[in-house]
Amino acid sequence: MASTGSRARPARCAPDDAAVTVIATHAGAVDACRLAFAPDASAVQAVRQRASATALARVMAGAQRSLKQLRLQPAVPARDWGDAAEVLAGMMQQAPARPAEAAHGGKAAAEEPAEIICWIDEIDDAEMNEEIERLRREATGEPPLPVKPGPRRIYKYKPDDYARTWVPGERAARKYPGWENMTKPERREFFGYTHTGPVAPLEMLTPASRAALRLGRSEGRMAGSGAVMAVKAAAVGRRFAKARQDPMQQSAARNMPRAPRW
């Protein structure tokens, strides 16, 4: 039978002793509960074992509180530094500033350049739109955009970029009057159109586009022949409907001799 420890409280002890007390009381409480609920235990023994388990659980709770208090205590007593912090702060404020040095004994970082070159084909759309807006405001005399920190960015095409091969023509210098203010011949002359066919010249199309164009023409011819047949069938149907509505033709049709059925 587990020993009873009613109203017993653990004395202040070392952390190791408190831990041993917690483990021992927990094991005793488990044994007492097992004996109290055993099938062959009498009513008196069950009551005593339950009381023993309750007392051991109370002792274990007290030991846990003592162990927690011991763990919260500092390992060594706090040291009194007095006014050492104020004296040290005053000395640091009076000391001359240390010159800036590179980390890990390396060379000092180079000064940030005033301008950097950015290639146009390597920037995103938002940055490109911002540069276009800056140039527009600069050309129209509007207030400039806020200046970002850091070096100024200059946007250029790469030396071998395809955009450097563009040669503006004579028409590019003329002002576009607007599509609605021009006739078709004027638009053709303005944009330099010389082709007169129904579609673009075949030599300007890709092989896939040429194949698709030929397929579309063949399908158009098939659709045209089908439409002709549909029109002819509709005309024949109208003639038959009109004959059925004419009483003279209906009587003639009834009086016509019919072929014998074999």
MOHU-V231547 format. One record per pair of residues at least 12 apart in sequence whose C-alpha atoms are under 7 Angstrom apart, sorted by the first residue. I is the first residue (numbers start at 0). J is the second residue. Records with the same first field share a line. If there is no record, write none. Layout:
I=J  J
This chain:
1=27  30  31  51
2=51
3=51  54
4=51  54  55
5=54
6=54
7=58
8=58  61
9=58  61  62
11=65
14=66  69
17=62  66
18=66
20=59  62
21=59  62  63
24=55  56  58  59
25=56  59
27=55
28=52  55  56
31=48  49  51  52
32=48  49  52
34=48
35=48  49
112=150
113=150  151
114=150  151  152  153
115=150  151  152  153
116=152  153  154  155
117=152  153  154  155
118=154  155  156  157
119=154  155  156
170=189
